[in-house]
Amino acid sequence: MMNRAAKLLEKLFAREPDAQEPKRKRVSPNTTTTMRALTDLGESIAASVHVIEASAHLYLCVAMEPKPDALAAQMNRDKKMAAGMFEVDRTWSAAEVNKSWAKDAVLTDGEGNIIKKAMDGARGMTEAGAKEVFFEFNALDTYPEKVYLTNGKTRVRVK
């Protein structure tokens, strides 16, 4: 049984119900999902997005394939740059085409507003390959209903 002084202190230092921190919506600290996301990104096509929500970071792997015309143009640029010093292959050029879209990509909500808490200090694109591009953003307790990865011109849904 609490005495009167203890009750008074509890009442004095108790937080108001609306001032309490919101509960986390994510049940598990680590969740993994894959979305089919057939999307034209200009010079590349996105086929799917693999999403890993960890406690501190949001990791995305976007499966991408460059369009044949964009790949041929990039291979010509790469051959001129190599100037016969080394062999230019499809893999190198495909990664460059995919990177051209991904290097400027940011996270936005359904209305196109940048999700600043996820972006502030985050690395964004971490690696670009011939068939996929990897991203790293800050994890959030809750996300908007729809989340997109966009370069300002085209977008792919990630959540």
N, C-alpha and C positions, 0 to 999 in steps of 0.2 A: 504494500500500500504506500503510495507516494504522499509525502507530507506537503503542506501548503507551499513552502518555499521552493521545493522541487517542481511542483506544478507551475508555479509562477515563472521559474527559470526556463522550463520547457516551452511555455507559451511565448516568452520573450524572445527566445532564440530559434524557435521553429520557423521554417520557411513557409511562406504563403503557398497554397496549392498551385497557383498560376506561375509562381517564380521557380518551381522545381524544374530540373533539367528534363527534357523530353526523353522518353524511353527509346532505345535503339529499335529500329524496325527490323534490322537484319537479325535473324535468329542465330545464325552461325557466323563466326568471324570470317570464314573462308567459304565462298560459294563459287561454283563454276557453271556457266551456261554457254550455249552455242546458239546463235541465231542465223537463220538463212537470210541473207541480205543481198540478193541479186540487184546490184545498183551500178549504173553507168557513172563513172567518176571522171569522164572526159577522155583521158588517154588510157585509162585502165578500167577494168570491171571488177567490182567487189562481189565475191560469192557468198562469204559468210563471215561472222564475227564471233570469236571465242572470247568470252569475258570471264576474268577471274577477279572477284572482289575479296581482297585480303583486308586485314585489320588496318593497315596504314596506306595501302596503295590499290588502285584500280588498274589492272593490266588488261590490255586489249591486243588480240592478234587478228588482223583483218586479212583474210585470204583474198589476194588480188592477182589479176592476170592482165598484162598490158595488151592493148589492142594491136593487131598486126601492123597497121600503118605507123602507129607511134613507135613500135619496137624497131621497125625498119629505119625510120628517121633517126632514132637514137643510136642504132648500130652504125649508121653512116657518120654521125658526129663523133662517136667513139673511135672509129677507124681513123678519121682525120686527126684526132687528138693523139692517138697512139703512134701515128706516123711511121708504121712499120717496126716500131721498137718492141711491140708485144702483140700477141694474138688477141683480138677482141671476140668474145663469145656472147651467145644469146643471154646467158645468165647474168653477166655483168650489165648489159644494156637493159634487160628487163628490170633489174633492181633500180637502175637510174630512173626509168619511167615511173615505177611505183613510188619512188622517193619524191619525185617532182610534185605529186599530189599531197603526200603525207607530211612533208616537212612543215607545211603551214597549217596543218589540221588542229582544230581546237574542239573542246566539248561544249555543246550547246543544249538548251532545252528545246521543246517543241516549237517555240516561237522564235528561235534563233538567238536567244540571249546566252552569252557566254557564262558557263558555270564557273565563276571566279574562284570559289573555294577549292574546286578540283584542279584548277589551272595554276594557281599561285605557287610558284616555286617548283612545279612539276616538270619533269623532263620532256613530256610530250612524246614525239617519235623517238624511239631508242635504236631501232634497227630496221633497215629495208632490205628485203630479199627479192628474188625473182618471182616468188609465189606468195609471199606474205610480208606484212609490215607490222612491227610491234610498237606499242605505245605504253607509257606509264604515267598515271595521273594520281592525285591525292584521293584517298578514299573518303567518302562522305557517309554520315549516318543514314541519311535518306537522300534519294535521288528524285528528280522530277519524273512524272509518269513516262515521258518519252525523252530519251537522251540520244543525241546525234554527234557524230564526228564529222566536222565540216572544214573545208578550206575557204569558205566564203562564197564559193560558186556551186559546188555540189556537196551532197552529204549522204552519209550512210547511217542507218539507225543501229545503235549499239545496245540499247535497253528499251 
